[in-house]
Amino acid sequence: MKIETVVTGTLEENCYILIKNNTCLVVDPGDDYQLIKEKIEDNKILGVLITHSHFDHIGALRNFLTKRSIKIFKKSNTLEQEYSIGDFKFKCIYTPGHSADSISFYFEEDNAMFVGDFIFKGSIGRCDLPTGDTKAMQESLDMIKNYPDDVKIYNGHGDVTTLGEEKKNNPYFQ
């Protein structure tokens, strides 16, 4: 799976384009639809994955809603289970804390997890916004520790990291 990053909007949100066999999934289309569309190129969009519904992660979502063939995956319409769409397989993992609707998408075959504002390199998402919950965040962190250390963590802002690096260096994992 090829992973393209598009940094969008004034908050520099990471939108990811996941590409396989001329098809793609879009993770968190924050803003700048034209820029996202350029990165998609001629790949057929199969779905949009939403890690949570804060404005900086869904600003360009409306542009994808006009196409009925595109499936939207978000907390309100997913279960914690594995999904398959085209050549993509991923698991939805509920990871509340930053917001009540926070969800992570784990692509086991590709060793990649898209976490939105759940985990950052050396930190975590804030819990003081509406529906944020410090206790739920700690429970989510405790649960995510069970995944392999070499899983790459693609977050909503900033640099990619690994779960092992976060377990070792992130004070919120201690």
Secondary structure, 3 states (H helix, E strand, C coil): CEEEEEEECCCCEEEEEEEECCEEEEECCCCCHHHHHHHHCCCEEEEEECCCCCHHHHCCHHHCCCCCCCEEECHHHCCCCEEEECCEEEEEEECCCCCCCCEEEEEHHHCEEEEECCEECCEECCCCCCCCCHHHHHHHHHHHCCCCCCCEEEECCCCCEEHHHHHHHCHHHC
